[in-house]
């Protein structure tokens, strides 16, 4: 097994062991981080790999959350169908919006993604009958862990609460999604996205249909954002119009920048750091945005590659220093 | 020697028990502390804190002190859920008392249900919070409901010599529910009434001129409004400029606490004196010795000559919780929840009872016609009447 594969396995096992620490709060935090990690990584497919800065990524997250929520709560559809549906709807919305967005470049592209996201938010906010309007849709049921819980109850070490079973499920599903995303970015398709990012004109000259590739990336990113939303609605015990609001879009963009958009794991690290920082600093001071702003400025000027980039640079220096010594 | 050892061992074993008994009883309070709704949220937390300080000075409850943990819910359902879960999982609070908007209340209720923690809502009014399909053993409300508020207003309007009535409310849960309750009850008790116009500006609207003009074109004789808090200030200034209040001869009733001392104080001479309004409390009410005593203590606590009318909701919420803990003799949520059913508490506004049927307290509100009073530099309700909602509760 390669070193990279081993790291992945270690992270996966470590994540699975969190509930064994015995604190429901740590499990809650870890669950939050893992879902946001998937959302941030899906955005990185656009921002980091294709060079398309989307300000409206929360739209697909919100769509996914509402789709899974409505299917499970109002129509009693089982999770095995309701969750993939979140991905499908995320992709469908991304296809519809992306069709127009990829026709524009740079700032115009960013503004249009933001505009579409605000439309989604407004629909969630106003359509009382379907979405519950500004009161949101509380009480999304957990997936049915019937047989697992029955087996678990019989085995002393495996008798977890429903929230913990959902955590294990999240870890497994997010790990599978991240693996799929990793396959995508390392595939020839993914390499072509990077080519477009580096030089779209040249890619066009060698006969690549740039718009079609960008649209494909947009749809894939929307699909995985939808999947993250589907999980988050259940985890959050309710779906609210806020999920699609622009502040959520900016939050996930900050995670991606903070962690480092040049690397695959960067956005996940960004999600972890941002959520932990938020937790810790809010307990001490109300000036959390000030602290976050300062951290971002330092990172952007000092380490444009984000945390993952900074760690890479430091590790490289250490390695060279060790070899020369 | 052996005896000494046994005693030592016993003492060591007992130590954690003593520590347990002295650990404070933690109460989590998600409440809007930023933005315009903080004008109500902040005083509500102060009222709760005053109650906690007073009870702790007397030795606490069951020999344990109360500890209030306040968190900003930003008047947002999602944020309220988040801080409520954090209070439960991270701070290990024993109970929740809080939330303000009609979106926050039902959302936090779900969290309380799942974590089996008693949750007392002191301000949200939406009927949905304690509706039969949403009710669970752990949710209780000491606020008025949209049904109670709408029907109380209808009783007052029914006495006016008018038949052409119009309404203006924000287009969201609270506005829709309270207006529906008002219209249905008014038509029932005075069938000759005709609803000539209904305007629905969006929540937080800044420009009411189009709505006011459209409404006045229908020539109403009376207007019902549920535009609340700081938004009422904006609305009534624009309505006054367009001559609305004179045109309907001040046959105007503003629910959503349009006649609180805070609102009349902040508007000063701009307040449309002569309209009807309501409030949870008014420092000048002074009906009973208990209320006068409460107002004096609050005035001192807040260092404010005219203390806020919102503090009382935090105070009463904490009072019910504390009495229930005493009655249950335990901080176990299942026992406290049972103790709350049918519990009657002597609050500063009189005896209130939480009904077993829907976990709803018969919390009425003060209603009155606003007048100028030489004693105060702002309008007050006079005479001010506490409308007991018991007869309007389904």
Interface residues (C-beta under 8 A of the other chain):
Chain A: X23 X24 X25 X28 X133 X134 X135 X136 X138 X139 X236 X237 X238 X240 X242 X243
Chain B: X76 X77 X78 X79 X81 X82 X85 X86 X89 X90 X102 X103 X106 X107 X109 X110 X111 X113 X114 X126 X128 X172 X173 X203
